[in-house]
Amino acid sequence: MNQIDDLELKISKFLRYGVIVAGLIILFGWIMMFKSTNTFYTFKFYDKLPLTEVIPFYFYRERWGILLAYAGLVILISLPIIRVLLTLLLFFKQKEYALALVAGCVSVALILSLFLGIEL
């Protein structure tokens, strides 16, 4: 097994464990939410609030379950972006500059779409 194959294996293991960890964090947050309050009543009404207001709102009210679920969701959303960035580095290491350019464009598109979709 050469060095490139070893890097690809490490990236795939990182993603696998990242999804498992993110899922466990979200699950644990959900369990905490169900134990602390009536979660279904909380989500009965939808208030469109920016993320910069939601996080402090739950932090000051010590709603750790929903904050933990948000943290797991952030980890889960960041995994594909990290994957593309690691692939970009892998293509540079292999001297595959055309593929590195494509991976760079994909990473810019992912990051841009993430920030365009979040209302701060």
HELIX and SHEET records of a PDB file:
HELIX    1   1 GLN A    3  SER A   36  1                                  34    
HELIX    2   2 THR A   39  THR A   42  1                                   4    
HELIX    3   3 LEU A   51  TYR A   60  1                                  10    
HELIX    4   4 TRP A   64  LYS A   93  1                                  30    
HELIX    5   5 TYR A   97  GLY A  117  1                                  21    
END                                                                             
